[in-house]
């Protein structure tokens, strides 16, 4: 069972396959996981294995911890490439998310002007006005879209909200008018394989309708709670990436 639970509210810096030297911002409690998805492949494990009743980190707590770490890095002559909202769950679920983004922009401009601000989100709350307005302020608005197939989503991503609709999420992504990076996990196993054309072609049509600035595709890199899952091959990722770029959308693959 995968049990990577990140410190809160700040962790790292760590090297990200996709983003470079990343200083992590975890808006979840340090002792558990809170997420609106319960993905079979989540490196933090299943939601039920890491339940917490601790409160979310507050705005002042996050700002203080972030500034302290940025000062330490500045004094050591080490600058992050990116400040990344990730961690033990869905960052936009934190009720102070919008205000924390404002604080992060201010601190970035003060201590590490070259660093980008990235948010890794599963897209469930991007229809909320405060959330989408906050995401417009970050450099990398990275939103998950693993597939457009509802059955696959129920089996693999496993939304915790019965009202979840991938069609609505796609429409919400269009609101950003290109200020969005789509992130998609491709994998196999346990009766799943979203590298097949029956998944890739409808997904690509949705991607084209959203018109993102770029697409990031990747596969399993760490232990997963479902042990039957397998990586997509380099050849499969390259084939999918080629289809995206052929549609005129920049795409990168992480193997």
Buried (B, 14 or more C-beta within 10 A) or exposed (E): EBEBBBEBBBBBBBEBEBBBBBBBBBBBBBEBBBBBBBBBBBBBBBBEBBEBEEEBBBBEBBBBBBBEBBEEBEEEEEBBBBBBBBBBBBBBBBBBBBBBBEBBBEBBEEBBEEBBBBBBBBBBBBBBEBBBEBBBBBBBBBBBBBBBBEEBBEEBBBBEEEEBEBEBBBEBBBBBEEBBBBBBBBBBBBEBBBBEEEBBEEBBEBBEEBBBBBBBBBBBEEBBBBEEBBBBBEEBBEBBBEBBBEEEBEBBBEE
